[in-house]
Amino acid sequence: MDWTSYHTLDEINGYLDYLAETYPDLCSIVNIGSSYEGRTMNMLKISTGGEGKPGIFIDGGIHAREWIAPATVTYALNQLIESGSYQDILDAVDFYVIPSINPDGYVYSWTNDRYWRKTRSNYGTICYGCDPNRNWSFHWDEIGASDNPCSEIYAGPSAFSEIEMVNVRDAISAQTDLISYLTFHAYSQLWMYPWGFTTDLPDDWEDLDDLAQNAVDALTAVHGTNYDIGSSTNTIYAAAGGSDDWAKGEGGVKYSYTIELRDTGYWGFDLPESQILPTAEETWAGIEVVARFVKDTYGKK
């Protein structure tokens, strides 16, 4: 694994296997189910053992063409596990990580259509897939989604019609002590929190905003990259049925964020490979802030 080039799904899964084999006392593979096309979906659990520790759930690649997201998540794994610099965090916080939660779409973006966004399910129409980030049950299909199967933002025939999102939902629900959910997208340079279905803010929005501000301050300090912060609807657009809204609204995860990585549109989904490492470096600084906050605020004293 490196961060000078983008990697296939097989290479990403191979890296998870490598981490589990190399650091067996810290990492384990959890099979959370199979995709629509039968691909195994593996989650890496990172834990030094013990019960009742706070958890952070991290995923990427919900939209297939956003290649920088899985790349950034694998870099975070590299820093957390292989750098040897974060034992204090690892002793206090458990992590659950899936670099690519839309595996069929990601493979298709490599083999057939670089700009493919959706899943690859088919419900008997001429168009394949739905937008997996409109498919979650919390205020599903209320706003910012489409009922047209050929739309890029098709919400699906029903909430959780997509087996991949069912698998991720169940993996989140299985963890009883999750404090933060971080889902990585591209592009726009935004650090967003719920809600995506309304302009209203969560009751605890100031808590979410404060942590986001601290994370973005650390991110910006690395390479000077500027991020905007705010609720999804008020920062970018309304889009109901997203994973971050579900994680907070139904999953009970207080600090739920969608992070839109580089850039702001010049390269868009074709972010050059030369920008993988700087993107990943600065994003890790933001993730570390969240992880230390969870450790210091919720870890066992």
C-alpha positions in Angstrom: 0.0 0.0 0.0 1.2 3.5 -0.8 -0.4 6.9 -1.1 1.3 8.0 -4.4 -1.3 6.1 -6.5 -5.0 5.0 -6.2 -5.6 1.4 -5.4 -8.1 -1.2 -6.5 -10.6 -2.8 -4.2 -8.6 -6.0 -4.1 -5.5 -4.0 -3.1 -7.4 -2.1 -0.4 -8.8 -5.4 1.0 -5.3 -6.9 0.8 -4.1 -4.0 3.0 -6.7 -4.8 5.6 -5.6 -8.4 5.6 -2.0 -7.4 6.0 -2.8 -5.2 9.0 -4.8 -8.0 10.6 -2.0 -10.5 10.0 0.9 -8.2 11.0 -0.8 -6.7 14.1 -3.0 -9.6 15.4 -3.1 -8.2 18.9 -4.6 -5.0 17.6 -6.4 -5.6 14.4 -9.1 -8.1 13.4 -11.2 -8.6 10.2 -14.9 -8.6 10.7 -17.0 -9.8 7.7 -20.1 -7.6 7.8 -21.8 -9.3 4.8 -21.7 -9.4 1.0 -22.5 -6.8 -1.6 -25.2 -7.0 -4.3 -22.7 -8.6 -6.6 -21.4 -11.0 -4.0 -18.2 -9.2 -2.8 -17.2 -9.7 0.8 -17.4 -6.5 2.9 -14.7 -6.5 5.5 -14.4 -4.1 8.4 -11.2 -3.7 10.3 -11.7 -3.6 14.1 -8.8 -1.9 15.9 -8.8 -2.6 19.6 -6.3 -3.3 22.4 -9.0 -5.3 24.3 -11.1 -4.6 27.2 -14.8 -3.7 27.5 -16.7 -0.5 27.4 -14.3 1.7 25.6 -15.6 4.5 23.4 -15.6 3.9 19.7 -15.2 5.7 16.4 -16.6 4.3 13.1 -14.9 5.4 9.9 -16.0 4.7 6.3 -15.3 6.0 2.8 -16.2 5.5 -0.8 -20.0 5.5 -0.4 -20.0 7.2 -3.8 -17.9 5.1 -6.1 -16.1 7.8 -8.1 -14.7 9.6 -5.0 -11.4 7.7 -5.0 -9.6 10.0 -2.7 -11.9 8.9 0.2 -10.8 5.2 0.4 -7.2 6.4 -0.1 -7.5 8.8 2.8 -9.1 6.2 5.0 -6.3 3.7 4.4 -3.7 6.4 5.2 -5.5 6.9 8.5 -5.1 3.2 9.2 -1.5 3.5 8.4 -0.9 6.3 10.8 -3.0 4.9 13.6 -1.5 1.4 13.4 1.8 1.4 11.7 3.4 4.7 12.7 3.7 3.6 16.4 2.8 7.2 17.5 -0.7 6.8 18.8 -0.6 4.1 21.5 -2.3 6.3 24.0 -5.3 6.7 21.6 -5.4 3.0 20.8 -5.4 2.1 24.5 -8.4 4.2 25.1 -10.5 4.1 21.9 -11.8 1.3 19.6 -12.0 1.9 15.9 -14.2 0.3 13.2 -13.0 1.1 9.7 -14.3 0.3 6.2 -12.5 2.1 3.4 -15.0 1.4 0.7 -18.6 0.7 1.6 -19.9 0.7 -2.0 -17.6 -2.1 -3.3 -19.5 -3.0 -6.5 -19.7 0.7 -7.6 -16.0 1.2 -6.8 -15.0 -1.7 -8.9 -17.2 -0.5 -11.7 -15.6 2.9 -11.6 -12.3 1.2 -12.2 -13.5 -1.2 -15.0 -16.3 0.6 -16.9 -17.1 4.1 -15.9 -14.7 6.3 -14.0 -17.5 8.6 -12.9 -19.9 6.0 -11.6 -21.5 7.1 -8.4 -24.2 4.7 -7.3 -24.5 1.0 -6.3 -24.9 -1.7 -9.0 -28.2 -3.2 -8.0 -31.0 -3.5 -10.5 -34.8 -3.4 -10.0 -35.9 -4.3 -13.5 -35.3 -0.9 -15.1 -32.8 0.1 -17.8 -30.8 2.0 -15.1 -28.6 0.4 -12.5 -28.0 1.3 -8.9 -29.2 3.9 -6.4 -27.5 6.6 -4.5 -26.4 4.8 -1.3 -26.2 8.1 0.5 -29.9 8.7 -0.1 -30.9 5.2 1.0 -30.8 5.4 4.8 -34.1 5.3 6.7 -33.9 8.5 8.7 -36.2 10.9 6.8 -35.7 8.8 3.7 -36.7 10.4 0.3 -38.0 13.6 1.9 -35.8 16.1 0.1 -32.8 16.2 -2.2 -33.4 12.8 -3.6 -35.2 11.3 -6.6 -37.7 8.5 -7.4 -36.3 8.2 -10.9 -34.0 5.0 -11.1 -31.9 6.8 -13.8 -31.1 9.8 -11.5 -27.8 10.1 -9.8 -29.6 10.8 -6.6 -32.1 8.0 -6.8 -33.1 7.1 -3.3 -33.9 3.5 -4.2 -37.3 1.7 -4.1 -37.3 1.8 -0.3 -35.1 2.7 2.6 -32.3 0.3 3.0 -33.0 -1.4 -0.3 -29.2 -1.6 -0.8 -27.7 -4.5 1.0 -24.4 -2.7 1.3 -26.0 0.0 3.4 -27.9 -2.7 5.5 -24.5 -4.3 6.2 -23.0 -0.9 7.3 -26.0 0.0 9.3 -25.9 -3.3 11.2 -22.1 -2.9 11.8 -22.8 0.5 13.3 -25.7 -0.8 15.4 -23.6 -3.7 16.8 -21.3 -1.2 18.6 -22.8 0.0 21.8 -20.3 2.7 22.7 -19.8 4.7 19.4 -19.1 8.4 20.1 -18.2 9.5 16.6 -19.0 8.5 13.0 -16.8 9.9 10.2 -17.8 9.3 6.6 -15.4 10.5 3.9 -16.6 11.9 0.5 -15.2 14.2 -2.2 -15.1 16.9 -3.2 -15.7 20.5 -1.8 -13.5 20.8 1.3 -16.3 20.7 3.9 -16.6 19.3 7.4 -20.3 18.9 7.9 -22.6 17.6 10.6 -26.4 16.9 10.6 -29.0 17.6 9.5 -29.3 17.0 5.8 -33.1 16.8 5.6 -33.8 20.2 7.1 -32.2 23.6 7.7 -32.9 23.1 11.4 -29.9 22.2 13.6 -29.5 19.4 16.1 -30.1 20.5 19.7 -26.4 19.8 20.4 -25.1 21.5 17.2 -22.7 23.7 19.2 -20.9 20.6 20.5 -20.6 19.3 16.9 -19.5 22.7 15.6 -16.8 23.1 18.3 -15.2 19.8 17.6 -15.4 20.4 13.9 -13.7 23.8 14.3 -10.9 22.2 16.2 -10.5 19.4 13.7 -10.4 21.8 10.8 -8.0 24.1 12.5 -5.6 21.1 12.8 -6.3 20.1 9.2 -5.6 23.6 7.8 -2.4 23.9 9.8 -0.8 21.0 7.8 -0.9 22.4 4.3 -3.0 25.5 4.5 -6.1 23.9 3.0 -9.3 25.8 3.9 -12.5 23.9 4.8 -16.0 25.3 5.5 -17.9 24.0 8.5 -21.6 23.7 9.2 -24.7 21.5 8.9 -25.1 19.6 5.6 -28.2 21.5 4.4 -26.9 24.9 5.3 -23.4 24.2 4.0 -24.0 22.4 0.7 -27.6 21.4 0.0 -30.5 19.4 1.4 -30.1 15.6 0.9 -32.3 13.4 3.1 -31.4 9.7 3.7 -27.7 10.2 4.3 -25.6 8.0 6.5 -24.5 10.8 8.9 -28.1 11.8 9.6 -29.0 8.2 10.3 -25.9 7.6 12.5 -27.0 10.5 14.7 -30.8 10.4 14.4 -31.3 6.7 14.7 -27.9 5.2 15.5 -27.4 7.5 18.5 -23.9 8.5 17.6 -23.4 12.0 18.9 -20.5 13.3 16.8 -21.5 12.4 13.3 -19.7 14.1 10.4 -19.5 14.0 6.6 -16.2 15.2 5.4 -15.9 16.3 1.8 -12.2 16.1 0.9 -10.2 18.0 -1.7 -10.6 19.9 -3.9 -13.1 22.6 -4.6 -13.8 21.7 -8.2 -10.8 22.3 -10.4 -9.9 18.6 -10.5 -13.1 17.3 -8.9 -13.3 13.6 -8.9 -10.1 13.4 -10.9 -7.9 14.6 -8.1 -4.3 13.9 -9.2 -2.3 11.2 -7.5 0.2 13.8 -6.4 -2.5 15.2 -4.1 -3.3 11.9 -2.4 -0.6 12.2 0.3 -1.2 15.8 1.2 -4.9 15.3 1.4 -4.5 12.3 3.6 -1.9 14.0 5.8 -4.1 17.0 6.6 -7.2 14.8 7.0 -5.4 12.6 9.5 -4.6 15.7 11.6 -8.4 16.3 11.8 -9.2 12.7 12.6 -6.5 12.8 15.3 -8.3 15.7 16.9 -11.6 13.8 17.0 -9.8 10.7 18.4 -8.1 12.6 21.1 -11.3 14.3 22.0 -13.1 11.0 22.3 -10.2 9.6 24.4 -10.0 12.6 26.7 -13.8 13.1 27.1 -15.2 9.5 27.1 -12.2 7.3 27.8 -11.9 5.4 31.1 -10.0 7.5 33.7 
